[in-house]
Amino acid sequence: MINPYRFNKRTKKAIMIITLKRTVGSLFPLASAFMANAQEPAGVWLTQDKDAQVEIYKTNAGIYEGKIIWVKSTKPEVQKRIGTKILSAFKKKDTKTYESGRIYHPGQGKYYDGIITMKSDKLLHLRGYVGTPMLGQTQTWTRVK
């Protein structure tokens, strides 16, 4: 064990700085890996009404898209929606927000502007709107995988 009384003030200060840098430096990779993983929308999500699952994936261009991979209904007209791309062109704004996206509503046959906000690793908010986000609707989706 090092005797702290053996060193002058300058040496003690240098030892404290080195120790602090090592401690803080070792925490950053862990924290940034956790934050990057926790805020990633890629995966399989259950819609708010629990009637469909959507796989969100990152394209080679770095944008996020999503397609329907499962529907609850056994009706043929609803089953046809499997494979339909309903999310496109979502770009990362910050660690939690993906914007400038488009949402396709297959039941209405309409497109809306969209924003994805990661609330946690298991929850996201998908906001669809026309014109301004204030005039929109938000759904909460739950991660399946």
N, C-alpha and C positions, 0 to 999 in steps of 0.2 A: 504494500500500500504506500502511496505517495504521501509524504508529510507536507501539508500545505504551508506550514510555518517556515520551511526551508527556503522558499522562493521569495524574491522581492515582488513588489506590486506589479511591475511590468510583466514578469513571467506568469504570475497568477492570472493577470488579465488575458494574456495570450492563451493560456490553458483553457480558461473559461470560454473564450471565443471559439477555439477549435472544437471544444466539446459541444457547444451550442450549434455550430455549423453542422457537425456530424449528426446530432440528434434531429434537427430540423430537416436537414437534407435527406435523411433516411425516411422521413415521414411523407415528403412530397410525392415520390413515385407511388406510394400506396394510396394516398388521397386522390391523386389525379387518375389513377387506374379505376378507383371506385367511382368517382364522379363520371368518368367517360362511360363506364359500363351502365351506371344507374340512369343515365339520361339518354340512352340509345333507344330509338323507337323500333328498330328492326326486331322482328319476332312475329309471333302469332297472337292476335288480339280478339277477344270476344266483344261483340258490339254491346251497347247499352241495353238493348232489348233482348239480348241473349239469343237472337235468332240467326246469327251468322258469325263466322270467324274470318278474319282478314289477316293475310300475311303481308307485313310491311317489310320491305327489303331496300337495301342501298344499291343503287345502280353503279356501273363503272364510272359514270359522270359525277358521282358523289351526291346525287339527289335521291330522295326517298319516294317510293311508289308502293302501292298496295293493291292486292287482288283478293277477291273472295275465294276461300278454299273450302268452305263448308256452310251449308244452310240447314236450318232446322226443318223447314217445310219439305214435304214430299211431293208437293205439286210440281208438275213438269215445267210450268212457266217460271217457277222460282228456282228449281234445280238448274235451269239453263244459265242462271247467273254465276254459277261456279266457274272460276277462271276469268271473270270480268274484272278489269282494272278499274278500281273506284277512287284510288288516290294517285296523284301524279304531281311531279315537279316541286316537291317540298324541299326547301333549301334550309340548311342550318343557319340560324341567326345567332344563337348563343348556346350555352350548355343545356338549356331546357326548351328552347323554342325553335320550331321549324315552320317557315312561312312561305308565302308566294306560291302555295300549292293550289291544286284544283281537286274538287271532290265531285264524283259522279254519283248521282242518286238513281240507281237502276229502276226503282219503282215509279219515279216521276219522269225519268229520261232527261233530267236537267243537270247542268253543271253549276257548281258554286265555288267561290274562292274559299281557301281554307288555311287554318293555322293549327298546328299540333303543339300542345304544351305538355311536356312531361311533368307529371305531378310526383311520381316516384318510379321505381323500377317496375312496379306492377300496375300503375294507373297512368293513363294519358287522357287529356281533354282534346277532342277534335271539334273545332269551331268552324261551321260553315256559314257563309254570309254572301250577300249581294251588295256590292258597293263599299260599305264600311263594316268593320267587325262589330260595331255597336248594334247593327241591325241583323244579328245572326242568332244561331242556335248552337249550343254546346252539348256534346255527348261525352260521357265518361266511358272509356273502354278499359277492359281488364286483360292483363297479359295472361295468355295460356301457356306459352313457351317462349 
